[in-house]
């Protein structure tokens, strides 16, 4: 995962409405973010898998940040 991809991912998380980040279950939230990211760039299977793992490992942080914005 490149630094540019990480920046793009966290920018996407910040732009996503807090209520969306809070209401979706874990799997749906990861899928939602991956789908939005894939609209901006093409991801291969390996990149998608790495990003999925990364997001799953940071769901608590993502939800904490969303709760602060809510």
Beta strands, then each sheet from edge to edge (+ up, - down):
end
